[in-house]
Every structure is written in structure tokens, then in C-alpha cells.
Amino acid sequence: MRQVVLDTETTGLEPSAGHRIIEIGCVELINRKLTGRHYHQYINPQREVDQGAMEVHGITNEFLTDKPVFARIVNEFIDFVDGAELVIHNAPFDVGFLNHEFKLLNAGVAPLESRCGILDTLKLARDKHPGQKNNLDALCKRYGIDNSQRDLHGALLDSEILADVYLMMTGGQTRLAFDGSDSSSSGGGSETIEAVTGRQGGFVLTANAKELERHEAKLDTIAKKSGDAVIWRR
């Protein structure tokens, strides 16, 4: 399964008011694993960037003067995303801007959703965490994702962070934690869960002496904290 995590930065909030895309960032996932392939491009919007937008992403008009216009990069962008499922936080915003850019070309470019699947992680987060903050920073905090480099928004950095958030949000528990700590943390005593596959009919993996010793030590800890005998020893 090929997915592309995508983010854009723009001159403002409304394409209907003449606002344009100034940055696209994408990272590729295949079978839920980052491949290292990415697409990143700054774009000359042929208009001024609103001050409010500049304060969010820090991209200035002067920086964009020598960047290519959208018409020059559209084909390589489409080549990168074509056929993938796009993973986007607040997808209507980014898809709306990209489709607006396609229309401005007057070249009959099909809407993005006709060539790609669309998965909106904001909707996914709201379904999983109703009534809570579900912006990217809040999700990073909730799932223990390091976003310390995110002083300003940036399309490539945000797509990389969103990829981590999406994988955590859809992957379920990734660690065992018997001490009440956050299951997404890497605190002492946590064990990574890995799937075990084998021949049809199954097989038995026997714990070695070191693993049995660690198991007994963990049971001792649980028994001490609970003040009772643990069920695995009954």
C-alpha cells in the first residue's frame, strides 16, 4: 500500500480570494513504513504573501521571487502523488488549494481526488478524541512525537511529523507498560511488541532463562505495587 503524507503552505486562507500555494512537502509510506523518498518544492505564487500567513510559516515574498511557478512543477508533483492515498491534516484545505491551482492552469488537469485517495487525519483525530484539541501540536504531545524543531510551520517538516502522528494514531499500542506510564513512551521496563509469524498451525516459542528471570522480576514489581499476588502466579 502506497501512501503519501502531504502538507502545503499558502499566501493566505482562501483560494477564492486569490491566495496561492507557496510550498508543497510530501513523504512516502509503503506498507506503513517511511521509504526515505520525498517531494519538496517552494513555489512563486505571483502575488504577495499575507502578513498573517508569513507570521505562521516565515516564508517571505523576497525568498519566493526566484522560485518556479506552479505550472513548471505540476507534472513532477502529479508524478509523485499519482495513485497513492494522500494522508493530510485538514484535507479540504490542502486539496482545495491544489485543485484551485489545477484550474488556474486551464490545462484540463483532473481534480486531485480523482487520481488519489484522500485520508483526513484531522477527521480521524476528532473521531478518536472528541472534544479535545486535535491540531498537529496537540497530537504530537498526545502521542509523544518530538516536534521541538517546529517553531514555524513548514510543509516538509510538517508532513514528516504528520507521518509519525498518523502511524501512532492508527497503529494501536506499540509498547507494554505495566507501571501506568504512557504506552507510547520508551521508559524503563517497556517491551516492544513484535508480531510472530510462522507456518500454518502455529508453533511454540520457549522463553530462555534470561527472559524467565526478567518475567519473574516484573511479576515481583507488579505484586509489590498491587499489594496482592499476581494472577500469573495463582
C-alpha atoms as an extended CHARMM CRD file, in Angstrom:
* protein
*
       234  EXT
         1         1  MET       CA              0.0000000000        0.0000000000        0.0000000000  PROA      1               0.0000000000
         2         2  ARG       CA              1.4830000000        3.3260000000       -1.0910000000  PROA      2               0.0000000000
         3         3  GLN       CA              0.6100000000        6.4550000000        0.8680000000  PROA      3               0.0000000000
         4         4  VAL       CA              1.9230000000        9.9970000000        0.5810000000  PROA      4               0.0000000000
         5         5  VAL       CA              1.7490000000       12.2880000000        3.5940000000  PROA      5               0.0000000000
         6         6  LEU       CA              1.2470000000       15.8070000000        2.2480000000  PROA      6               0.0000000000
         7         7  ASP       CA              1.2390000000       19.3820000000        3.5200000000  PROA      7               0.0000000000
         8         8  THR       CA              1.1700000000       22.7910000000        1.8720000000  PROA      8               0.0000000000
         9         9  GLU       CA              1.8700000000       26.3770000000        2.8620000000  PROA      9               0.0000000000
        10        10  THR       CA             -0.0310000000       29.2360000000        1.2230000000  PROA      10              0.0000000000
        11        11  THR       CA             -0.2020000000       33.0100000000        0.8790000000  PROA      11              0.0000000000
        12        12  GLY       CA             -3.4430000000       33.1010000000        2.8670000000  PROA      12              0.0000000000
        13        13  LEU       CA             -6.5360000000       31.1260000000        3.7770000000  PROA      13              0.0000000000
        14        14  GLU       CA             -8.9020000000       31.3570000000        0.8050000000  PROA      14              0.0000000000
        15        15  PRO       CA             -8.1810000000       30.3680000000       -2.8130000000  PROA      15              0.0000000000
        16        16  SER       CA            -11.4220000000       32.1360000000       -3.7480000000  PROA      16              0.0000000000
        17        17  ALA       CA             -9.7480000000       35.3730000000       -2.5910000000  PROA      17              0.0000000000
        18        18  GLY       CA             -6.8070000000       34.7810000000       -4.9470000000  PROA      18              0.0000000000
        19        19  HSD       CA             -4.4830000000       33.0710000000       -2.4890000000  PROA      19              0.0000000000
        20        20  ARG       CA             -1.9470000000       30.5870000000       -3.8400000000  PROA      20              0.0000000000
        21        21  ILE       CA              0.2930000000       27.7300000000       -2.7640000000  PROA      21              0.0000000000
        22        22  ILE       CA              3.9050000000       28.6260000000       -1.9520000000  PROA      22              0.0000000000
        23        23  GLU       CA              5.2550000000       25.3090000000       -0.6340000000  PROA      23              0.0000000000
        24        24  ILE       CA              4.4690000000       21.5970000000       -1.0250000000  PROA      24              0.0000000000
        25        25  GLY       CA              6.0290000000       18.8790000000        1.1280000000  PROA      25              0.0000000000
        26        26  CYS       CA              5.4020000000       15.1440000000        0.7980000000  PROA      26              0.0000000000
        27        27  VAL       CA              6.8820000000       11.9670000000        2.2960000000  PROA      27              0.0000000000
        28        28  GLU       CA              6.2200000000        8.4520000000        1.0360000000  PROA      28              0.0000000000
        29        29  LEU       CA              4.9880000000        5.4630000000        3.0340000000  PROA      29              0.0000000000
        30        30  ILE       CA              4.8210000000        1.9500000000        1.6450000000  PROA      30              0.0000000000
        31        31  ASN       CA              3.0890000000       -0.6450000000        3.8000000000  PROA      31              0.0000000000
        32        32  ARG       CA              3.1550000000        1.9120000000        6.6640000000  PROA      32              0.0000000000
        33        33  LYS       CA              6.9200000000        2.3560000000        6.5230000000  PROA      33              0.0000000000
        34        34  LEU       CA              8.7930000000        5.5170000000        5.5440000000  PROA      34              0.0000000000
        35        35  THR       CA             10.7710000000        4.8540000000        2.3730000000  PROA      35              0.0000000000
        36        36  GLY       CA             13.0220000000        7.9280000000        2.5000000000  PROA      36              0.0000000000
        37        37  ARG       CA             11.5140000000        9.2800000000       -0.7350000000  PROA      37              0.0000000000
        38        38  HSD       CA             10.0730000000       12.7550000000       -0.5150000000  PROA      38              0.0000000000
        39        39  TYR       CA              8.9260000000       15.6480000000       -2.6840000000  PROA      39              0.0000000000
        40        40  HSD       CA              9.5710000000       19.2400000000       -1.6430000000  PROA      40              0.0000000000
        41        41  GLN       CA              9.1310000000       22.4300000000       -3.6240000000  PROA      41              0.0000000000
        42        42  TYR       CA              8.8240000000       26.1550000000       -2.9720000000  PROA      42              0.0000000000
        43        43  ILE       CA              6.6270000000       27.9960000000       -5.4970000000  PROA      43              0.0000000000
        44        44  ASN       CA              6.4220000000       31.5880000000       -6.7030000000  PROA      44              0.0000000000
        45        45  PRO       CA              2.7310000000       32.4790000000       -6.1410000000  PROA      45              0.0000000000
        46        46  GLN       CA              2.8580000000       35.5480000000       -8.4110000000  PROA      46              0.0000000000
        47        47  ARG       CA              1.2700000000       37.6060000000       -5.6470000000  PROA      47              0.0000000000
        48        48  GLU       CA              2.1290000000       38.9240000000       -2.1750000000  PROA      48              0.0000000000
        49        49  VAL       CA              2.0780000000       36.7250000000        0.9150000000  PROA      49              0.0000000000
        50        50  ASP       CA             -0.3280000000       37.9790000000        3.5820000000  PROA      50              0.0000000000
        51        51  GLN       CA              1.3790000000       39.2020000000        6.7440000000  PROA      51              0.0000000000
        52        52  GLY       CA             -0.6780000000       36.8340000000        8.8900000000  PROA      52              0.0000000000
        53        53  ALA       CA              0.3670000000       33.8420000000        6.8100000000  PROA      53              0.0000000000
        54        54  MET       CA              4.0090000000       34.9510000000        6.8670000000  PROA      54              0.0000000000
        55        55  GLU       CA              3.9240000000       35.0010000000       10.6690000000  PROA      55              0.0000000000
        56        56  VAL       CA              2.7970000000       31.3480000000       10.6320000000  PROA      56              0.0000000000
        57        57  HSD       CA              5.3170000000       29.8780000000        8.1690000000  PROA      57              0.0000000000
        58        58  GLY       CA              8.0290000000       32.5350000000        7.9400000000  PROA      58              0.0000000000
        59        59  ILE       CA              8.2450000000       32.4030000000        4.1220000000  PROA      59              0.0000000000
        60        60  THR       CA              8.8300000000       35.8990000000        2.7260000000  PROA      60              0.0000000000
        61        61  ASN       CA              8.0000000000       37.4460000000       -0.6310000000  PROA      61              0.0000000000
        62        62  GLU       CA             11.7040000000       38.0510000000       -1.2700000000  PROA      62              0.0000000000
        63        63  PHE       CA             12.5170000000       34.3670000000       -0.7260000000  PROA      63              0.0000000000
        64        64  LEU       CA              9.9350000000       33.2870000000       -3.3180000000  PROA      64              0.0000000000
        65        65  THR       CA             10.9180000000       35.6520000000       -6.1560000000  PROA      65              0.0000000000
        66        66  ASP       CA             13.2920000000       33.2060000000       -7.8640000000  PROA      66              0.0000000000
        67        67  LYS       CA             11.1980000000       30.0650000000       -7.2720000000  PROA      67              0.0000000000
        68        68  PRO       CA              9.3350000000       28.3210000000      -10.1360000000  PROA      68              0.0000000000
        69        69  VAL       CA              5.6610000000       28.9990000000      -10.7350000000  PROA      69              0.0000000000
        70        70  PHE       CA              3.1580000000       26.1920000000      -10.1930000000  PROA      70              0.0000000000
        71        71  ALA       CA              2.8300000000       25.4460000000      -13.9190000000  PROA      71              0.0000000000
        72        72  ARG       CA              6.5110000000       24.4590000000      -14.0350000000  PROA      72              0.0000000000
        73        73  ILE       CA              6.3070000000       21.9340000000      -11.2060000000  PROA      73              0.0000000000
        74        74  VAL       CA              2.8070000000       20.4870000000      -11.6280000000  PROA      74              0.0000000000
        75        75  ASN       CA              3.8710000000       17.4490000000      -13.6710000000  PROA      75              0.0000000000
        76        76  GLU       CA              6.5910000000       16.3090000000      -11.2690000000  PROA      76              0.0000000000
        77        77  PHE       CA              4.1980000000       16.8050000000       -8.3590000000  PROA      77              0.0000000000
        78        78  ILE       CA              1.4890000000       14.7220000000      -10.0290000000  PROA      78              0.0000000000
        79        79  ASP       CA              4.0360000000       12.0290000000      -10.8970000000  PROA      79              0.0000000000
        80        80  PHE       CA              4.9870000000       11.7590000000       -7.2180000000  PROA      80              0.0000000000
        81        81  VAL       CA              1.4520000000       11.5010000000       -5.7910000000  PROA      81              0.0000000000
        82        82  ASP       CA             -0.3920000000        9.7540000000       -8.6340000000  PROA      82              0.0000000000
        83        83  GLY       CA             -2.2510000000        6.6530000000       -7.4810000000  PROA      83              0.0000000000
        84        84  ALA       CA             -1.3070000000        6.9990000000       -3.8080000000  PROA      84              0.0000000000
        85        85  GLU       CA             -3.5590000000        7.5190000000       -0.8260000000  PROA      85              0.0000000000
        86        86  LEU       CA             -2.8610000000       11.0460000000        0.4230000000  PROA      86              0.0000000000
        87        87  VAL       CA             -2.6570000000       11.4920000000        4.1960000000  PROA      87              0.0000000000
        88        88  ILE       CA             -3.4120000000       15.1450000000        5.0110000000  PROA      88              0.0000000000
        89        89  HSD       CA             -4.2980000000       17.0180000000        8.2030000000  PROA      89              0.0000000000
        90        90  ASN       CA             -7.4030000000       19.0810000000        7.3920000000  PROA      90              0.0000000000
        91        91  ALA       CA             -7.5220000000       17.6680000000        3.8790000000  PROA      91              0.0000000000
        92        92  PRO       CA            -10.2280000000       20.0140000000        2.4820000000  PROA      92              0.0000000000
        93        93  PHE       CA             -7.8390000000       22.9590000000        2.9080000000  PROA      93              0.0000000000
        94        94  ASP       CA             -4.8610000000       21.4700000000        1.0300000000  PROA      94              0.0000000000
        95        95  VAL       CA             -6.9400000000       19.6190000000       -1.5800000000  PROA      95              0.0000000000
        96        96  GLY       CA             -8.9690000000       22.7640000000       -2.2130000000  PROA      96              0.0000000000
        97        97  PHE       CA             -5.8310000000       24.8240000000       -2.8280000000  PROA      97              0.0000000000
        98        98  LEU       CA             -4.2550000000       22.1890000000       -5.0860000000  PROA      98              0.0000000000
        99        99  ASN       CA             -7.4260000000       21.8160000000       -7.1640000000  PROA      99              0.0000000000
       100       100  HSD       CA             -7.5970000000       25.6090000000       -7.4420000000  PROA      100             0.0000000000
       101       101  GLU       CA             -4.0420000000       25.6370000000       -8.8070000000  PROA      101             0.0000000000
       102       102  PHE       CA             -5.0240000000       22.9370000000      -11.3170000000  PROA      102             0.0000000000
       103       103  LYS       CA             -7.9620000000       25.0540000000      -12.5110000000  PROA      103             0.0000000000
       104       104  LEU       CA             -5.7750000000       28.1170000000      -12.9640000000  PROA      104             0.0000000000
       105       105  LEU       CA             -3.6240000000       26.1730000000      -15.4340000000  PROA      105             0.0000000000
       106       106  ASN       CA             -6.5480000000       25.8440000000      -17.8950000000  PROA      106             0.0000000000
       107       107  ALA       CA             -4.9570000000       22.5750000000      -18.9840000000  PROA      107             0.0000000000
       108       108  GLY       CA             -7.7230000000       20.1470000000      -18.0880000000  PROA      108             0.0000000000
       109       109  VAL       CA             -5.8470000000       18.6810000000      -15.1070000000  PROA      109             0.0000000000
       110       110  ALA       CA             -8.1780000000       16.3290000000      -13.2190000000  PROA      110             0.0000000000
       111       111  PRO       CA             -9.0040000000       17.0790000000       -9.5620000000  PROA      111             0.0000000000
       112       112  LEU       CA             -6.6710000000       15.5250000000       -7.0410000000  PROA      112             0.0000000000
       113       113  GLU       CA             -9.3100000000       13.2020000000       -5.5740000000  PROA      113             0.0000000000
       114       114  SER       CA             -9.8690000000       11.6150000000       -9.0000000000  PROA      114             0.0000000000
       115       115  ARG       CA             -6.2790000000       10.3230000000       -9.0800000000  PROA      115             0.0000000000
       116       116  CYS       CA             -5.6150000000        9.7590000000       -5.3630000000  PROA      116             0.0000000000
       117       117  GLY       CA             -7.3960000000        8.5080000000       -2.2890000000  PROA      117             0.0000000000
       118       118  ILE       CA             -7.7360000000       11.1000000000        0.4750000000  PROA      118             0.0000000000
       119       119  LEU       CA             -7.4090000000       10.3740000000        4.2040000000  PROA      119             0.0000000000
       120       120  ASP       CA             -8.0590000000       13.3360000000        6.5150000000  PROA      120             0.0000000000
       121       121  THR       CA             -6.1440000000       12.8540000000        9.7770000000  PROA      121             0.0000000000
       122       122  LEU       CA             -7.9870000000       15.7760000000       11.3940000000  PROA      122             0.0000000000
       123       123  LYS       CA            -11.3010000000       13.9440000000       10.9440000000  PROA      123             0.0000000000
       124       124  LEU       CA             -9.6490000000       10.7440000000       12.1530000000  PROA      124             0.0000000000
       125       125  ALA       CA             -8.3180000000       12.5150000000       15.2540000000  PROA      125             0.0000000000
       126       126  ARG       CA            -11.6980000000       14.1160000000       16.0230000000  PROA      126             0.0000000000
       127       127  ASP       CA            -13.3680000000       10.7090000000       15.8010000000  PROA      127             0.0000000000
       128       128  LYS       CA            -10.7730000000        9.2020000000       18.1510000000  PROA      128             0.0000000000
       129       129  HSD       CA            -10.5210000000       12.1600000000       20.5430000000  PROA      129             0.0000000000
       130       130  PRO       CA            -13.8480000000       14.0550000000       20.5010000000  PROA      130             0.0000000000
       131       131  GLY       CA            -13.9290000000       17.3390000000       22.3670000000  PROA      131             0.0000000000
       132       132  GLN       CA            -10.1290000000       17.6120000000       22.5620000000  PROA      132             0.0000000000
       133       133  LYS       CA             -7.6010000000       19.7390000000       20.7080000000  PROA      133             0.0000000000
       134       134  ASN       CA             -6.5830000000       17.8880000000       17.5620000000  PROA      134             0.0000000000
       135       135  ASN       CA             -4.1680000000       20.2210000000       15.8250000000  PROA      135             0.0000000000
       136       136  LEU       CA             -0.7660000000       18.7990000000       14.9320000000  PROA      136             0.0000000000
       137       137  ASP       CA              0.9940000000       20.1730000000       18.0180000000  PROA      137             0.0000000000
       138       138  ALA       CA             -1.6780000000       18.7190000000       20.3290000000  PROA      138             0.0000000000
       139       139  LEU       CA             -1.4280000000       15.3250000000       18.6280000000  PROA      139             0.0000000000
       140       140  CYS       CA              2.3560000000       15.3550000000       18.9380000000  PROA      140             0.0000000000
       141       141  LYS       CA              2.0130000000       15.9060000000       22.6810000000  PROA      141             0.0000000000
       142       142  ARG       CA             -0.6710000000       13.2200000000       22.9890000000  PROA      142             0.0000000000
       143       143  TYR       CA              1.3430000000       10.5930000000       21.1340000000  PROA      143             0.0000000000
       144       144  GLY       CA              4.8020000000       11.5330000000       22.3600000000  PROA      144             0.0000000000
       145       145  ILE       CA              6.0950000000       12.7840000000       18.9910000000  PROA      145             0.0000000000
       146       146  ASP       CA              9.0840000000       15.1570000000       19.1360000000  PROA      146             0.0000000000
       147       147  ASN       CA              8.1450000000       18.4150000000       17.3830000000  PROA      147             0.0000000000
       148       148  SER       CA             10.7590000000       20.5930000000       19.0820000000  PROA      148             0.0000000000
       149       149  GLN       CA             12.0700000000       21.7720000000       15.6900000000  PROA      149             0.0000000000
       150       150  ARG       CA              8.6430000000       23.1410000000       14.7320000000  PROA      150             0.0000000000
       151       151  ASP       CA              8.9940000000       26.8090000000       15.6620000000  PROA      151             0.0000000000
       152       152  LEU       CA              7.2990000000       27.7380000000       12.3870000000  PROA      152             0.0000000000
       153       153  HSD       CA              5.1190000000       25.7500000000       10.0230000000  PROA      153             0.0000000000
       154       154  GLY       CA              6.9260000000       24.1960000000        7.0650000000  PROA      154             0.0000000000
       155       155  ALA       CA              5.3900000000       21.8160000000        4.5410000000  PROA      155             0.0000000000
       156       156  LEU       CA              8.1260000000       19.1600000000        4.5080000000  PROA      156             0.0000000000
       157       157  LEU       CA              8.7560000000       19.1790000000        8.2670000000  PROA      157             0.0000000000
       158       158  ASP       CA              5.0150000000       19.1010000000        8.9780000000  PROA      158             0.0000000000
       159       159  SER       CA              4.4960000000       16.1780000000        6.5980000000  PROA      159             0.0000000000
       160       160  GLU       CA              7.3080000000       14.2570000000        8.3300000000  PROA      160             0.0000000000
       161       161  ILE       CA              5.7700000000       14.9590000000       11.7500000000  PROA      161             0.0000000000
       162       162  LEU       CA              2.2930000000       14.0710000000       10.4870000000  PROA      162             0.0000000000
       163       163  ALA       CA              3.6100000000       10.7460000000        9.1800000000  PROA      163             0.0000000000
       164       164  ASP       CA              4.7800000000        9.8750000000       12.7110000000  PROA      164             0.0000000000
       165       165  VAL       CA              1.4850000000       11.0220000000       14.2320000000  PROA      165             0.0000000000
       166       166  TYR       CA             -0.5700000000        9.0780000000       11.6870000000  PROA      166             0.0000000000
       167       167  LEU       CA              1.3670000000        5.8630000000       12.2760000000  PROA      167             0.0000000000
       168       168  MET       CA              0.9850000000        6.2010000000       16.0500000000  PROA      168             0.0000000000
       169       169  MET       CA             -2.6850000000        7.1500000000       15.7930000000  PROA      169             0.0000000000
       170       170  THR       CA             -3.5640000000        4.1590000000       13.6000000000  PROA      170             0.0000000000
       171       171  GLY       CA             -1.1020000000        1.5800000000       14.9160000000  PROA      171             0.0000000000
       172       172  GLY       CA             -2.5830000000        0.9850000000       18.3670000000  PROA      172             0.0000000000
       173       173  GLN       CA             -0.3840000000        0.2550000000       21.3800000000  PROA      173             0.0000000000
       174       174  THR       CA              3.2500000000       -0.1690000000       20.4380000000  PROA      174             0.0000000000
       175       175  ARG       CA              4.7570000000       -0.8700000000       23.8630000000  PROA      175             0.0000000000
       176       176  LEU       CA              3.9200000000       -2.7780000000       27.0420000000  PROA      176             0.0000000000
       177       177  ALA       CA              3.8990000000       -0.6550000000       30.1960000000  PROA      177             0.0000000000
       178       178  PHE       CA              2.7220000000       -2.2040000000       33.4620000000  PROA      178             0.0000000000
       179       179  ASP       CA              3.6040000000        0.7900000000       35.6260000000  PROA      179             0.0000000000
       180       180  GLY       CA              0.8600000000        3.1230000000       34.3850000000  PROA      180             0.0000000000
       181       181  SER       CA              3.1820000000        5.1700000000       32.1940000000  PROA      181             0.0000000000
       182       182  ASP       CA              2.2560000000        6.3670000000       28.7060000000  PROA      182             0.0000000000
       183       183  SER       CA              2.3020000000        3.3050000000       26.4390000000  PROA      183             0.0000000000
       184       184  SER       CA              3.9160000000        5.3200000000       23.6600000000  PROA      184             0.0000000000
       185       185  SER       CA              6.9300000000        6.2370000000       25.7750000000  PROA      185             0.0000000000
       186       186  SER       CA             10.1840000000        4.3510000000       25.9210000000  PROA      186             0.0000000000
       187       187  GLY       CA             10.5720000000        4.2710000000       29.7080000000  PROA      187             0.0000000000
       188       188  GLY       CA             12.4920000000        1.5640000000       31.5190000000  PROA      188             0.0000000000
       189       189  GLY       CA             10.8600000000       -1.8260000000       31.6360000000  PROA      189             0.0000000000
       190       190  SER       CA              8.7790000000       -1.3600000000       28.4820000000  PROA      190             0.0000000000
       191       191  GLU       CA              8.9950000000       -4.0740000000       25.8910000000  PROA      191             0.0000000000
       192       192  THR       CA              8.4660000000       -3.6360000000       22.1640000000  PROA      192             0.0000000000
       193       193  ILE       CA              5.6870000000       -5.8280000000       20.7550000000  PROA      193             0.0000000000
       194       194  GLU       CA              6.5990000000       -7.6240000000       17.5530000000  PROA      194             0.0000000000
       195       195  ALA       CA              4.3360000000       -9.8890000000       15.5300000000  PROA      195             0.0000000000
       196       196  VAL       CA              5.4170000000      -13.5350000000       15.3140000000  PROA      196             0.0000000000
       197       197  THR       CA              4.5650000000      -15.3720000000       12.1420000000  PROA      197             0.0000000000
       198       198  GLY       CA              5.1500000000      -18.9710000000       11.1990000000  PROA      198             0.0000000000
       199       199  ARG       CA              3.8320000000      -21.9930000000        9.4110000000  PROA      199             0.0000000000
       200       200  GLN       CA              0.1190000000      -22.6960000000        9.3390000000  PROA      200             0.0000000000
       201       201  GLY       CA             -0.9000000000      -24.4980000000       12.5210000000  PROA      201             0.0000000000
       202       202  GLY       CA              1.3020000000      -22.3860000000       14.8090000000  PROA      202             0.0000000000
       203       203  PHE       CA              4.3110000000      -23.1970000000       16.9180000000  PROA      203             0.0000000000
       204       204  VAL       CA              5.5980000000      -22.6150000000       20.4410000000  PROA      204             0.0000000000
       205       205  LEU       CA              8.4340000000      -20.2540000000       21.3500000000  PROA      205             0.0000000000
       206       206  THR       CA             10.0100000000      -21.2030000000       24.6710000000  PROA      206             0.0000000000
       207       207  ALA       CA             11.3660000000      -18.4470000000       26.8990000000  PROA      207             0.0000000000
       208       208  ASN       CA             15.0500000000      -18.6940000000       27.6920000000  PROA      208             0.0000000000
       209       209  ALA       CA             16.4920000000      -18.4230000000       31.2140000000  PROA      209             0.0000000000
       210       210  LYS       CA             17.1710000000      -14.6810000000       30.9630000000  PROA      210             0.0000000000
       211       211  GLU       CA             13.6410000000      -13.9720000000       29.7320000000  PROA      211             0.0000000000
       212       212  LEU       CA             12.1560000000      -16.0650000000       32.5660000000  PROA      212             0.0000000000
       213       213  GLU       CA             14.2610000000      -14.1550000000       35.0820000000  PROA      213             0.0000000000
       214       214  ARG       CA             13.0500000000      -10.8070000000       33.7190000000  PROA      214             0.0000000000
       215       215  HSD       CA              9.4710000000      -12.1150000000       33.7450000000  PROA      215             0.0000000000
       216       216  GLU       CA              9.6990000000      -13.0640000000       37.4110000000  PROA      216             0.0000000000
       217       217  ALA       CA             11.2290000000       -9.6900000000       38.2530000000  PROA      217             0.0000000000
       218       218  LYS       CA              8.3410000000       -7.9450000000       36.5180000000  PROA      218             0.0000000000
       219       219  LEU       CA              5.8270000000      -10.0630000000       38.4470000000  PROA      219             0.0000000000
       220       220  ASP       CA              7.5980000000       -9.1310000000       41.6930000000  PROA      220             0.0000000000
       221       221  THR       CA              7.2050000000       -5.4440000000       40.8160000000  PROA      221             0.0000000000
       222       222  ILE       CA              3.5130000000       -5.8460000000       39.9900000000  PROA      222             0.0000000000
       223       223  ALA       CA              2.8680000000       -7.7690000000       43.1870000000  PROA      223             0.0000000000
       224       224  LYS       CA              4.6210000000       -5.1050000000       45.2710000000  PROA      224             0.0000000000
       225       225  LYS       CA              2.6240000000       -2.2650000000       43.7020000000  PROA      225             0.0000000000
       226       226  SER       CA             -0.7170000000       -4.0650000000       43.8650000000  PROA      226             0.0000000000
       227       227  GLY       CA             -0.2270000000       -5.4820000000       47.3720000000  PROA      227             0.0000000000
       228       228  ASP       CA             -1.5630000000       -8.8290000000       46.2190000000  PROA      228             0.0000000000
       229       229  ALA       CA             -0.4410000000      -11.9570000000       44.4180000000  PROA      229             0.0000000000
       230       230  VAL       CA             -0.4470000000      -11.5190000000       40.6580000000  PROA      230             0.0000000000
       231       231  ILE       CA             -2.8240000000      -13.6890000000       38.6650000000  PROA      231             0.0000000000
       232       232  TRP       CA              0.0330000000      -15.2690000000       36.6560000000  PROA      232             0.0000000000
       233       233  ARG       CA              1.2640000000      -16.9880000000       39.8670000000  PROA      233             0.0000000000
       234       234  ARG       CA             -2.1230000000      -18.2800000000       41.0300000000  PROA      234             0.0000000000
